């Protein structure tokens, strides 16, 4: 997923940005992205994964994880607060 959605993985689930817009912006910032991505996939022997498929897998992860296994964080200055996981 990180190879298919580098640096934008955290933005694809919020619904604020379309995947197409995020990918276009990423490719503008990193013009060699496709070549670098292919080299990394080859070096790690990873299958090519479409961005849409990687997004679907990423968004499915919280549903596959029981809430008891979700990481929780509390802040010292707010003892009653708990971290809300992405897309849960």
C-alpha positions, 0 to 999 in steps of 0.5 A: 500500500505504501508503494502504491500510495506513497505519502498520501495513504493518510489522506485517501480515507477521509473523503476530503480529497479524491484519489485522482486529485491526490495522485495527480498532485503527487505526480506533479511533485515527484515526476519520476514517481512511476519509474521509482515505484517500478524499481522499488516493486522490482527490488522488493519482488512486489506485485503491481497494485492499482492505486484504487485496489491499494485504497480499498485494502487500506480502508478495509483494515480497520474493519478487519481489526477488532476494536480491542486490538486497536492502538489507543493513546491517552494524552497526559494533559487530557486523561479522559481522551483517547486517540480515535483510529483512522477510518474506524 
